[in-house]
Each structure stands twice: as C-alpha cells, then as structure tokens.
C-alpha cells in the first residue's frame, strides 16, 4: 500500500555540490533513500532549506521537493503535515525542526543522526563536545520512534551516553551504487583526469573538515614526497579556487609542493569512480567517522585504501590485502604505512570473491533490509 513519506534534511540538500560546506555523505544517503521509495511506488515529500543553484530534479508524479525557510513560523504547509504517514529526519538540525513542526499522533517517526556529538569524542579524545547540541540530540531521541545506528560503537553510545532504549534502535548502514563504483583501467581513468601514468597518486576524498583529517593527509604527504619519487596527492572536495582552499594552501602547503598536489574540487557521484580508479591508494585519515562511505566506494572500485579504525571501515577492509587499517593517527605513522604499501604492493590484491564481502552494502540491499526491519 502506498504511503506518504516526508523526508526532512534541513542541514543540506542533495541539490548542493558534494564536498562543499555541509554537503557530504548525508546528501548521498538522502538521495538514494528518495530514489528507493519512488521505485517502490511510494509518495515522497522532501523538505530542505532554501539555497542557491539547486540541481536536484526528479520528474515523477510521486515526488514533491519543497525548499523552505526553517526560521519562519508555519513554514510547512498543513496539508503536508496531515498527509504524512512516515517522517524520516536527517541530522540533528532536522530532528529539532521535525519535533517543532510535526506532532501528528499516528505518525511513524524515524531519525537518522548521521553523526553523534558524543561519538566524535569517542573517536577523537581532544574533541570538545557541544553540550547544547547533546541536549538537543537527547530530546530528539525521545521524540522519534526509531533511531538508526550505523556501527556497534554508535549503538553503544546511543544506549550509554544518550539513554536510548534498545527497542528504539535499528541497526543499518549507508551504501554504495554499483552503477557508479566499479573497476576501470588505471591508464584510462588517468587520461580522463589528466594525471600522468608514471605518477604514484594518493587520493583524499572529503570535506575540508578537521574530523576528516585533510591536514594529516597533507602533512603525511610532505614526509612521503622526500622518500617516494613521483608521488602526488589529489584532493576531491571543497570549492576549487575558494578562499578556504587558499587558506589551507597558506597554512599547510608552501610553493615546493603546489605542483605536486592536485585540487580537483567537488566531484559528482557518477564521475567519482574516475578519481578512485586513477589512484594507487585512497587515504582516509579521519579523526571520526560514523560509517566511512568513501572507504566503501573506493573498495567497490577496487582501489586500495589506508584508513583509520573508525566507523565501520574495519568491516570491509581486509587489512594487508585490500587496504591498511591504521593503529594510530599521525603524519609520521601514516607516511610509514604508505611506504610499506608501495614496497609490498604485490601483496595487496582484490581476490575473485572480494565483491561478495561488500555486496550487502549496495543501496538496494541496505534499504530493503532497513524497511523489512521497520516492517513498512
């Protein structure tokens, strides 16, 4: 039976470029969730804040996109509130908004945190938690019927730090789209992004955010550059040529390295495989991850990774074979492990059965499993 799903994403909209500002894995999740529900012939209303240059367009009679000003009173039409059967909220800002605007009693309410404030502290001991945000998160968990958890640590944190009852927690994951992420020949991929075949290319994919560890990737690269001939670092994410990029260059990179670091800017999901396939190693020095979607996409493209042991990355990295899990996080240790990778590269392989290990993380399988658990 068809239901009306209202999906709330106040934090950011899938129509914003990935890797810019607040736009990242949350938007990838939301977009795939919308496509899944439409495929299942459900009616979907998507609410997000107003922003410039939205390129998110779906021509389907069962889909309605509404950009709103969340600061205005009664910004959600009463008809949407009354028609909604299932409310799905993304990130704590959307949870706060949903609690304020949706109070229909016969309404199934699902919360997807995407990141917990306490979880950042669990991964990165120096992180200073925002108590105001934690209090908002706690009130959100009380309001919603279910909250999704993307890892065992997140599950434990919800229970121990936030007091969420086990019966209100649903274990799930984000995913990847097979039509976008698969192996291509390296020379073909490099030709598409103008990288020389003789270069050894490291790739960082993510927002220019402290918790993503771009500073560690750059500092580690500066150590490696003195040890490995023709090594280069590519950076996907951020606004190409922006003041933010220039600040990073001024703070972390001097003129000796500017010709050795490629800034690729924001890259769409359907083009991202070129960058994974062109690379020798994807570097994920995250201080904190709820899940680790970049790691999953890289491995689906059969590109090796070096990553911190946060989120779910240990669940799909075969350490010493498809990638390297870091026991500690520092530029020196990262560079040491990358040197080890290149010295022993023949040992790092994707065997014929590897894809079976990550197949369950395809979006169709992930969302089928989720909606079976919710029983809707």
C-alpha beads as a LAMMPS data file, in Angstrom:
LAMMPS data file: protein, C-alpha beads

376 atoms
375 bonds

1 atom types
1 bond types

-500.0 500.0 xlo xhi
-500.0 500.0 ylo yhi
-500.0 500.0 zlo zhi

Masses

1 110.0

Atoms # bond

1 1 1 0.000 0.000 0.000
2 1 1 1.286 3.458 -0.910
3 1 1 2.221 5.763 1.967
4 1 1 3.326 9.375 2.127
5 1 1 6.936 9.702 3.285
6 1 1 8.144 13.130 4.310
7 1 1 11.941 13.308 4.341
8 1 1 13.451 16.267 6.181
9 1 1 17.008 17.456 5.543
10 1 1 17.418 20.976 6.890
11 1 1 21.204 20.680 7.218
12 1 1 21.779 20.418 3.451
13 1 1 20.069 19.421 0.201
14 1 1 21.173 16.822 -2.399
15 1 1 20.997 19.686 -4.895
16 1 1 24.170 21.134 -3.358
17 1 1 27.551 20.018 -4.679
18 1 1 29.145 17.163 -2.730
19 1 1 32.154 18.198 -0.658
20 1 1 31.145 21.841 -0.331
21 1 1 30.158 23.305 3.033
22 1 1 27.802 20.869 4.782
23 1 1 27.266 18.663 1.738
24 1 1 28.659 15.143 2.061
25 1 1 27.623 11.591 2.873
26 1 1 24.302 12.741 4.346
27 1 1 23.205 14.027 0.929
28 1 1 24.231 10.798 -0.783
29 1 1 22.132 8.871 1.742
30 1 1 19.101 11.136 1.305
31 1 1 19.220 10.998 -2.494
32 1 1 19.362 7.196 -2.547
33 1 1 16.583 6.953 0.035
34 1 1 14.350 9.124 -2.164
35 1 1 15.097 7.091 -5.304
36 1 1 14.411 3.859 -3.412
37 1 1 10.998 4.980 -2.144
38 1 1 9.935 6.264 -5.556
39 1 1 10.986 2.945 -7.082
40 1 1 8.724 1.272 -4.514
41 1 1 5.849 3.475 -5.773
42 1 1 5.643 5.438 -2.523
43 1 1 4.807 9.139 -2.367
44 1 1 7.764 11.247 -1.245
45 1 1 7.801 14.832 0.014
46 1 1 11.281 16.238 0.511
47 1 1 11.813 19.286 2.736
48 1 1 15.090 21.187 2.781
49 1 1 16.213 24.733 3.438
50 1 1 16.388 27.254 0.635
51 1 1 19.710 27.519 -1.168
52 1 1 21.082 28.790 -4.443
53 1 1 21.577 26.750 -7.618
54 1 1 19.669 23.590 -6.688
55 1 1 20.180 20.945 -9.383
56 1 1 18.168 18.205 -7.680
57 1 1 15.304 17.439 -10.033
58 1 1 13.184 14.277 -10.192
59 1 1 10.354 14.223 -12.695
60 1 1 7.918 11.860 -11.027
61 1 1 4.302 12.375 -10.012
62 1 1 5.026 10.778 -6.612
63 1 1 7.796 13.253 -5.698
64 1 1 7.493 16.787 -4.373
65 1 1 10.508 18.944 -3.463
66 1 1 9.899 21.920 -1.188
67 1 1 12.618 24.405 -0.220
68 1 1 11.634 26.286 2.915
69 1 1 12.897 28.889 5.355
70 1 1 13.071 26.881 8.611
71 1 1 13.255 30.067 10.692
72 1 1 9.745 31.110 9.659
73 1 1 6.666 30.046 11.586
74 1 1 4.310 27.625 9.811
75 1 1 6.843 27.063 7.011
76 1 1 5.480 23.539 6.457
77 1 1 2.037 23.536 4.791
78 1 1 -0.651 21.992 6.994
79 1 1 -1.604 19.589 4.199
80 1 1 1.893 18.056 4.201
81 1 1 1.767 17.557 7.970
82 1 1 -1.691 15.953 7.771
83 1 1 -0.876 13.729 4.772
84 1 1 2.412 12.373 6.121
85 1 1 2.404 8.727 7.232
86 1 1 6.143 8.298 7.809
87 1 1 8.566 11.045 8.818
88 1 1 12.297 10.494 8.189
89 1 1 14.615 13.115 9.670
90 1 1 18.305 13.509 8.775
91 1 1 20.837 15.047 11.179
92 1 1 20.065 16.698 14.489
93 1 1 19.059 20.041 12.929
94 1 1 16.292 18.248 11.037
95 1 1 15.306 16.473 14.252
96 1 1 14.870 19.794 16.045
97 1 1 12.835 21.102 13.108
98 1 1 10.699 17.945 12.920
99 1 1 9.915 17.988 16.625
100 1 1 8.755 21.587 16.294
101 1 1 6.622 21.124 13.177
102 1 1 5.271 17.540 13.259
103 1 1 3.050 16.437 16.122
104 1 1 0.584 14.129 14.376
105 1 1 -0.122 11.205 16.714
106 1 1 -0.497 8.480 14.100
107 1 1 2.845 9.150 12.519
108 1 1 5.839 6.829 12.321
109 1 1 8.930 8.905 13.085
110 1 1 12.435 7.720 12.069
111 1 1 15.602 9.589 12.999
112 1 1 18.927 9.242 11.175
113 1 1 21.635 11.044 13.153
114 1 1 24.420 10.608 10.562
115 1 1 26.761 11.769 13.300
116 1 1 26.508 11.957 17.083
117 1 1 28.235 14.658 19.103
118 1 1 29.357 12.142 21.752
119 1 1 30.653 9.783 19.047
120 1 1 33.185 12.395 17.890
121 1 1 34.635 12.378 21.410
122 1 1 34.769 8.567 21.429
123 1 1 36.896 8.627 18.256
124 1 1 38.918 11.782 18.929
125 1 1 39.754 12.357 22.594
126 1 1 40.798 16.004 22.066
127 1 1 37.402 16.910 20.639
128 1 1 35.422 19.353 22.799
129 1 1 31.768 18.340 22.866
130 1 1 28.962 20.853 22.484
131 1 1 26.677 20.280 25.480
132 1 1 23.879 22.316 23.925
133 1 1 23.863 20.025 20.895
134 1 1 23.929 16.920 23.104
135 1 1 20.838 18.131 24.961
136 1 1 19.069 18.723 21.651
137 1 1 20.038 15.235 20.472
138 1 1 18.629 13.689 23.662
139 1 1 15.291 15.458 23.210
140 1 1 15.170 14.290 19.576
141 1 1 15.699 10.640 20.541
142 1 1 12.764 10.883 22.942
143 1 1 10.524 12.315 20.209
144 1 1 11.279 9.772 17.473
145 1 1 10.022 6.178 17.402
146 1 1 13.261 4.821 15.929
147 1 1 16.852 5.954 15.571
148 1 1 19.243 4.343 13.092
149 1 1 22.677 3.176 14.214
150 1 1 25.484 2.661 11.676
151 1 1 28.029 0.853 13.889
152 1 1 28.390 -1.062 17.164
153 1 1 30.118 1.919 18.764
154 1 1 27.278 4.203 17.692
155 1 1 24.787 1.682 19.080
156 1 1 26.631 1.576 22.423
157 1 1 26.909 5.368 22.509
158 1 1 23.177 5.791 21.941
159 1 1 22.474 3.479 24.867
160 1 1 25.212 4.539 27.301
161 1 1 25.500 8.280 26.638
162 1 1 22.022 9.198 25.453
163 1 1 19.880 6.632 27.269
164 1 1 18.086 5.462 24.127
165 1 1 16.184 2.182 24.754
166 1 1 17.434 -0.773 22.687
167 1 1 13.957 -1.296 21.214
168 1 1 14.150 2.163 19.604
169 1 1 17.480 1.487 17.844
170 1 1 17.621 -0.016 14.343
171 1 1 20.985 -1.207 13.061
172 1 1 21.560 -0.190 9.471
173 1 1 24.248 1.281 7.198
174 1 1 24.731 3.692 4.326
175 1 1 25.676 2.104 0.988
176 1 1 27.121 2.493 -2.492
177 1 1 25.696 2.409 -6.004
178 1 1 27.219 -0.330 -8.154
179 1 1 26.485 1.501 -11.410
180 1 1 28.821 4.275 -10.243
181 1 1 31.586 2.354 -8.489
182 1 1 33.441 -0.408 -10.294
183 1 1 36.951 -1.062 -11.579
184 1 1 38.291 0.668 -14.686
185 1 1 41.773 0.518 -16.202
186 1 1 44.068 2.976 -14.453
187 1 1 45.556 4.489 -17.626
188 1 1 42.061 5.194 -18.986
189 1 1 40.952 6.821 -15.714
190 1 1 44.128 8.919 -15.520
191 1 1 43.685 10.186 -19.045
192 1 1 40.237 11.430 -18.027
193 1 1 41.578 13.463 -15.101
194 1 1 44.959 14.498 -16.622
195 1 1 47.274 12.538 -14.332
196 1 1 50.490 11.037 -15.709
197 1 1 50.801 7.235 -15.781
198 1 1 54.224 7.308 -14.111
199 1 1 52.944 9.189 -11.056
200 1 1 52.073 7.462 -7.799
201 1 1 48.769 9.058 -6.861
202 1 1 47.315 9.273 -3.367
203 1 1 43.710 10.457 -3.144
204 1 1 41.853 12.229 -0.339
205 1 1 38.057 12.496 -0.715
206 1 1 36.016 14.566 1.716
207 1 1 35.070 17.951 3.073
208 1 1 37.812 20.255 4.298
209 1 1 36.911 19.493 7.896
210 1 1 39.090 18.861 10.964
211 1 1 37.469 15.490 11.655
212 1 1 38.153 14.300 8.073
213 1 1 41.900 14.788 8.624
214 1 1 42.941 16.638 5.467
215 1 1 45.710 18.316 7.481
216 1 1 47.100 14.867 8.384
217 1 1 46.937 13.730 4.749
218 1 1 48.875 16.822 3.605
219 1 1 51.463 16.610 6.407
220 1 1 51.971 12.897 5.740
221 1 1 52.369 13.586 2.029
222 1 1 55.093 16.167 2.695
223 1 1 57.064 13.466 4.523
224 1 1 56.445 10.922 1.737
225 1 1 57.496 13.298 -1.021
226 1 1 61.065 13.113 0.260
227 1 1 61.019 9.280 0.123
228 1 1 58.981 8.243 -2.915
229 1 1 59.756 9.508 -6.397
230 1 1 56.900 10.964 -8.480
231 1 1 54.341 10.777 -5.654
232 1 1 51.360 13.121 -5.909
233 1 1 48.351 13.914 -3.725
234 1 1 44.902 14.517 -5.217
235 1 1 42.181 16.216 -3.168
236 1 1 38.494 15.778 -4.042
237 1 1 36.143 18.066 -2.117
238 1 1 35.845 21.729 -1.342
239 1 1 35.249 24.675 -3.634
240 1 1 38.014 24.870 -6.244
241 1 1 39.834 28.197 -6.057
242 1 1 37.914 29.285 -2.962
243 1 1 39.250 31.314 -0.053
244 1 1 39.007 28.134 2.036
245 1 1 41.354 26.314 -0.349
246 1 1 43.761 29.260 -0.366
247 1 1 43.784 29.288 3.440
248 1 1 44.713 25.593 3.511
249 1 1 47.457 26.230 0.973
250 1 1 48.810 29.132 3.025
251 1 1 48.630 27.233 6.319
252 1 1 49.814 23.772 5.233
253 1 1 51.441 23.940 1.792
254 1 1 54.341 26.040 0.587
255 1 1 55.433 26.627 -3.016
256 1 1 57.621 23.483 -3.009
257 1 1 54.504 21.298 -3.008
258 1 1 51.987 23.224 -5.101
259 1 1 52.871 21.346 -8.319
260 1 1 52.618 18.020 -6.502
261 1 1 49.133 18.453 -5.042
262 1 1 46.142 18.344 -7.376
263 1 1 42.960 20.117 -6.256
264 1 1 40.028 18.514 -8.054
265 1 1 37.230 20.338 -6.209
266 1 1 33.702 18.950 -5.865
267 1 1 33.065 15.827 -7.963
268 1 1 29.636 14.293 -8.645
269 1 1 28.939 10.679 -7.676
270 1 1 28.761 9.499 -11.277
271 1 1 32.243 10.927 -12.018
272 1 1 33.944 9.973 -8.757
273 1 1 34.913 6.486 -9.955
274 1 1 37.416 8.065 -12.386
275 1 1 39.333 9.530 -9.454
276 1 1 39.244 6.314 -7.416
277 1 1 40.371 4.238 -10.407
278 1 1 43.134 6.693 -11.295
279 1 1 44.628 6.409 -7.804
280 1 1 47.107 3.971 -6.301
281 1 1 45.826 4.474 -2.769
282 1 1 42.899 6.328 -1.172
283 1 1 43.931 7.999 2.083
284 1 1 41.249 8.274 4.810
285 1 1 42.904 9.789 7.924
286 1 1 39.598 10.598 9.637
287 1 1 39.632 11.559 13.283
288 1 1 35.999 10.431 13.432
289 1 1 33.602 8.612 11.088
290 1 1 30.099 7.360 11.717
291 1 1 30.421 4.857 8.879
292 1 1 33.062 5.615 6.205
293 1 1 31.310 5.801 2.839
294 1 1 34.460 6.938 0.955
295 1 1 36.204 3.751 2.041
296 1 1 33.346 1.637 0.736
297 1 1 33.232 3.461 -2.617
298 1 1 36.988 3.135 -3.109
299 1 1 36.994 -0.592 -2.355
300 1 1 33.991 -1.130 -4.648
301 1 1 36.174 0.472 -7.340
302 1 1 38.957 -1.977 -6.382
303 1 1 41.270 0.782 -5.226
304 1 1 43.284 0.115 -2.082
305 1 1 42.804 2.287 0.998
306 1 1 44.714 3.325 4.090
307 1 1 42.243 4.307 6.790
308 1 1 41.798 4.901 10.484
309 1 1 39.908 2.330 12.503
310 1 1 36.735 4.368 12.963
311 1 1 33.123 3.795 11.952
312 1 1 32.576 0.572 10.015
313 1 1 35.724 0.653 7.873
314 1 1 37.263 -2.366 9.588
315 1 1 34.214 -4.390 8.456
316 1 1 35.112 -4.167 4.794
317 1 1 38.896 -3.657 4.747
318 1 1 40.937 -6.850 4.526
319 1 1 43.993 -5.490 6.372
320 1 1 47.196 -6.162 4.425
321 1 1 45.295 -7.223 1.316
322 1 1 42.695 -4.702 0.163
323 1 1 43.951 -1.955 2.418
324 1 1 45.633 -0.882 5.627
325 1 1 43.978 -0.086 8.958
326 1 1 45.896 2.494 10.995
327 1 1 46.554 1.692 14.658
328 1 1 47.386 5.323 15.364
329 1 1 46.833 8.624 13.609
330 1 1 49.790 10.871 12.892
331 1 1 51.534 12.123 9.728
332 1 1 54.649 10.067 10.521
333 1 1 52.750 6.830 11.075
334 1 1 50.582 7.424 8.013
335 1 1 53.620 8.015 5.806
336 1 1 55.336 4.910 7.204
337 1 1 52.335 2.739 6.303
338 1 1 52.112 4.221 2.809
339 1 1 55.799 3.485 2.197
340 1 1 55.116 -0.087 3.330
341 1 1 52.223 -0.289 0.859
342 1 1 54.347 0.701 -2.131
343 1 1 57.215 -1.583 -1.062
344 1 1 54.845 -4.562 -0.800
345 1 1 52.268 -3.637 -3.408
346 1 1 52.183 -7.114 -4.982
347 1 1 50.750 -8.460 -1.713
348 1 1 47.769 -6.120 -1.912
349 1 1 45.135 -7.735 -4.119
350 1 1 41.393 -7.995 -4.606
351 1 1 40.563 -11.670 -4.959
352 1 1 37.690 -13.022 -7.051
353 1 1 35.404 -13.319 -4.016
354 1 1 36.008 -9.852 -2.618
355 1 1 32.881 -8.304 -4.082
356 1 1 30.710 -10.770 -2.158
357 1 1 32.017 -9.203 1.056
358 1 1 30.671 -5.749 0.242
359 1 1 27.659 -6.655 -1.903
360 1 1 25.332 -6.355 1.087
361 1 1 26.235 -2.649 1.217
362 1 1 24.689 -1.871 -2.170
363 1 1 21.936 0.700 -1.673
364 1 1 19.161 -1.622 -2.825
365 1 1 20.193 -4.295 -0.314
366 1 1 20.769 -1.796 2.508
367 1 1 17.366 -0.135 2.134
368 1 1 15.499 -3.404 1.547
369 1 1 16.919 -4.628 4.861
370 1 1 16.050 -1.373 6.644
371 1 1 12.399 -1.334 5.600
372 1 1 11.986 -5.011 6.435
373 1 1 13.200 -4.236 9.967
374 1 1 10.779 -1.340 10.292
375 1 1 8.061 -3.523 8.744
376 1 1 6.619 -0.857 6.455

Bonds

1 1 1 2
2 1 2 3
3 1 3 4
4 1 4 5
5 1 5 6
6 1 6 7
7 1 7 8
8 1 8 9
9 1 9 10
10 1 10 11
11 1 11 12
12 1 12 13
13 1 13 14
14 1 14 15
15 1 15 16
16 1 16 17
17 1 17 18
18 1 18 19
19 1 19 20
20 1 20 21
21 1 21 22
22 1 22 23
23 1 23 24
24 1 24 25
25 1 25 26
26 1 26 27
27 1 27 28
28 1 28 29
29 1 29 30
30 1 30 31
31 1 31 32
32 1 32 33
33 1 33 34
34 1 34 35
35 1 35 36
36 1 36 37
37 1 37 38
38 1 38 39
39 1 39 40
40 1 40 41
41 1 41 42
42 1 42 43
43 1 43 44
44 1 44 45
45 1 45 46
46 1 46 47
47 1 47 48
48 1 48 49
49 1 49 50
50 1 50 51
51 1 51 52
52 1 52 53
53 1 53 54
54 1 54 55
55 1 55 56
56 1 56 57
57 1 57 58
58 1 58 59
59 1 59 60
60 1 60 61
61 1 61 62
62 1 62 63
63 1 63 64
64 1 64 65
65 1 65 66
66 1 66 67
67 1 67 68
68 1 68 69
69 1 69 70
70 1 70 71
71 1 71 72
72 1 72 73
73 1 73 74
74 1 74 75
75 1 75 76
76 1 76 77
77 1 77 78
78 1 78 79
79 1 79 80
80 1 80 81
81 1 81 82
82 1 82 83
83 1 83 84
84 1 84 85
85 1 85 86
86 1 86 87
87 1 87 88
88 1 88 89
89 1 89 90
90 1 90 91
91 1 91 92
92 1 92 93
93 1 93 94
94 1 94 95
95 1 95 96
96 1 96 97
97 1 97 98
98 1 98 99
99 1 99 100
100 1 100 101
101 1 101 102
102 1 102 103
103 1 103 104
104 1 104 105
105 1 105 106
106 1 106 107
107 1 107 108
108 1 108 109
109 1 109 110
110 1 110 111
111 1 111 112
112 1 112 113
113 1 113 114
114 1 114 115
115 1 115 116
116 1 116 117
117 1 117 118
118 1 118 119
119 1 119 120
120 1 120 121
121 1 121 122
122 1 122 123
123 1 123 124
124 1 124 125
125 1 125 126
126 1 126 127
127 1 127 128
128 1 128 129
129 1 129 130
130 1 130 131
131 1 131 132
132 1 132 133
133 1 133 134
134 1 134 135
135 1 135 136
136 1 136 137
137 1 137 138
138 1 138 139
139 1 139 140
140 1 140 141
141 1 141 142
142 1 142 143
143 1 143 144
144 1 144 145
145 1 145 146
146 1 146 147
147 1 147 148
148 1 148 149
149 1 149 150
150 1 150 151
151 1 151 152
152 1 152 153
153 1 153 154
154 1 154 155
155 1 155 156
156 1 156 157
157 1 157 158
158 1 158 159
159 1 159 160
160 1 160 161
161 1 161 162
162 1 162 163
163 1 163 164
164 1 164 165
165 1 165 166
166 1 166 167
167 1 167 168
168 1 168 169
169 1 169 170
170 1 170 171
171 1 171 172
172 1 172 173
173 1 173 174
174 1 174 175
175 1 175 176
176 1 176 177
177 1 177 178
178 1 178 179
179 1 179 180
180 1 180 181
181 1 181 182
182 1 182 183
183 1 183 184
184 1 184 185
185 1 185 186
186 1 186 187
187 1 187 188
188 1 188 189
189 1 189 190
190 1 190 191
191 1 191 192
192 1 192 193
193 1 193 194
194 1 194 195
195 1 195 196
196 1 196 197
197 1 197 198
198 1 198 199
199 1 199 200
200 1 200 201
201 1 201 202
202 1 202 203
203 1 203 204
204 1 204 205
205 1 205 206
206 1 206 207
207 1 207 208
208 1 208 209
209 1 209 210
210 1 210 211
211 1 211 212
212 1 212 213
213 1 213 214
214 1 214 215
215 1 215 216
216 1 216 217
217 1 217 218
218 1 218 219
219 1 219 220
220 1 220 221
221 1 221 222
222 1 222 223
223 1 223 224
224 1 224 225
225 1 225 226
226 1 226 227
227 1 227 228
228 1 228 229
229 1 229 230
230 1 230 231
231 1 231 232
232 1 232 233
233 1 233 234
234 1 234 235
235 1 235 236
236 1 236 237
237 1 237 238
238 1 238 239
239 1 239 240
240 1 240 241
241 1 241 242
242 1 242 243
243 1 243 244
244 1 244 245
245 1 245 246
246 1 246 247
247 1 247 248
248 1 248 249
249 1 249 250
250 1 250 251
251 1 251 252
252 1 252 253
253 1 253 254
254 1 254 255
255 1 255 256
256 1 256 257
257 1 257 258
258 1 258 259
259 1 259 260
260 1 260 261
261 1 261 262
262 1 262 263
263 1 263 264
264 1 264 265
265 1 265 266
266 1 266 267
267 1 267 268
268 1 268 269
269 1 269 270
270 1 270 271
271 1 271 272
272 1 272 273
273 1 273 274
274 1 274 275
275 1 275 276
276 1 276 277
277 1 277 278
278 1 278 279
279 1 279 280
280 1 280 281
281 1 281 282
282 1 282 283
283 1 283 284
284 1 284 285
285 1 285 286
286 1 286 287
287 1 287 288
288 1 288 289
289 1 289 290
290 1 290 291
291 1 291 292
292 1 292 293
293 1 293 294
294 1 294 295
295 1 295 296
296 1 296 297
297 1 297 298
298 1 298 299
299 1 299 300
300 1 300 301
301 1 301 302
302 1 302 303
303 1 303 304
304 1 304 305
305 1 305 306
306 1 306 307
307 1 307 308
308 1 308 309
309 1 309 310
310 1 310 311
311 1 311 312
312 1 312 313
313 1 313 314
314 1 314 315
315 1 315 316
316 1 316 317
317 1 317 318
318 1 318 319
319 1 319 320
320 1 320 321
321 1 321 322
322 1 322 323
323 1 323 324
324 1 324 325
325 1 325 326
326 1 326 327
327 1 327 328
328 1 328 329
329 1 329 330
330 1 330 331
331 1 331 332
332 1 332 333
333 1 333 334
334 1 334 335
335 1 335 336
336 1 336 337
337 1 337 338
338 1 338 339
339 1 339 340
340 1 340 341
341 1 341 342
342 1 342 343
343 1 343 344
344 1 344 345
345 1 345 346
346 1 346 347
347 1 347 348
348 1 348 349
349 1 349 350
350 1 350 351
351 1 351 352
352 1 352 353
353 1 353 354
354 1 354 355
355 1 355 356
356 1 356 357
357 1 357 358
358 1 358 359
359 1 359 360
360 1 360 361
361 1 361 362
362 1 362 363
363 1 363 364
364 1 364 365
365 1 365 366
366 1 366 367
367 1 367 368
368 1 368 369
369 1 369 370
370 1 370 371
371 1 371 372
372 1 372 373
373 1 373 374
374 1 374 375
375 1 375 376
